[in-house]
Every structure is written in C-alpha cells, then in structure tokens.
Amino acid sequence: MRIDKFLKNARIIKRRQVAKEACENGRVSINEKLAKPGSLVEEGDLVEVVFGKSKLKFRVTSLIDGAKKNNAISMYEVIDD
C-alpha cells in the first residue's frame, strides 16, 4: 500500500493530499529512509512522521484498505523512544 494512502486509512493524517505533501516535504520516513508519496509500506515497517515539533514513530501491523474508524487504530503500533 502507498504510504500516503496508509496514513489516511490509519487516520494518522486526515486527508490523502496532506499526507502526500508531508511526504514531498521530507516529513515522512520508512525504515529510516525518506519516503515519497508512492513509496510502498508493508507490515513490519517502521514509519516516522514529523508534525511540527513532535514526532510519531510507529510499526505497521496490518494493511486494511478502506478501514473503518474502529479498525484504523489496529493498523499500527506506536513506539516510544
């Protein structure tokens, strides 16, 4: 699944266009490599998203296309540094 689509489906970023712009601006990385909007994400990947001064680091646990709100939280596991 594309990273911009994953971020939207998992409800980490509200809109896909905003997720795309975050990738284009270098604020998203997959396994410590900068991600483009079309970069593929797989189960087990480590993703980091920078929101201003804060960071969200998480591991992808499942890929659900068109996830409902109740299922979205199960798509990733937050990792504390």
C-alpha positions in Angstrom: 0.0 0.0 0.0 1.2 3.5 -0.8 2.4 5.4 2.3 0.1 8.4 1.6 -2.9 6.1 1.4 -1.8 4.2 4.5 -1.5 7.4 6.6 -5.0 8.4 5.5 -6.6 5.0 6.1 -5.0 4.7 9.5 -6.3 8.2 10.3 -2.8 9.4 11.2 -3.3 12.3 8.7 -6.8 13.4 7.9 -6.6 13.8 4.1 -4.5 12.0 1.5 -3.4 15.3 -0.2 -2.0 16.4 3.2 -0.2 13.1 3.6 1.2 13.5 0.0 2.5 16.9 0.9 4.1 15.7 4.1 6.0 13.1 2.1 7.1 15.6 -0.5 8.4 17.9 2.2 10.5 15.2 3.8 8.5 14.7 6.9 7.8 11.0 6.5 10.4 8.2 6.6 10.0 4.4 6.2 12.7 2.3 7.9 14.9 5.5 8.3 14.7 6.4 4.6 12.8 9.4 3.3 9.5 8.4 1.7 7.9 9.6 -1.5 4.1 9.6 -1.6 4.2 6.5 -3.8 6.6 4.6 -1.5 5.2 1.2 -0.6 4.7 0.3 3.1 4.5 -3.3 4.3 3.6 -5.0 7.6 6.5 -4.7 10.0 7.9 -1.4 8.5 9.0 1.3 10.9 7.5 4.7 10.0 8.2 8.1 11.4 6.1 11.2 10.8 7.1 14.7 11.9 4.3 17.1 12.9 5.9 20.5 13.6 7.9 19.9 16.8 6.6 16.5 17.6 7.3 13.1 16.0 5.1 10.0 15.7 7.0 6.7 15.4 5.1 3.5 14.8 5.3 0.0 13.3 2.8 -1.1 10.7 0.8 -4.1 12.0 -1.7 -4.5 9.2 -2.8 -3.1 5.8 -6.6 -2.6 5.6 -7.9 -0.9 2.5 -10.9 1.4 3.4 -10.6 0.8 7.1 -13.4 1.9 9.4 -12.7 4.1 12.4 -12.7 1.2 14.8 -10.2 -0.8 12.7 -7.9 2.1 11.9 -6.1 2.0 15.3 -5.2 -1.6 14.7 -3.2 -0.8 11.6 -0.2 0.5 13.6 1.5 0.2 17.0 3.1 3.3 18.4 6.7 3.0 19.5 8.1 5.2 22.3 11.7 6.4 22.1 
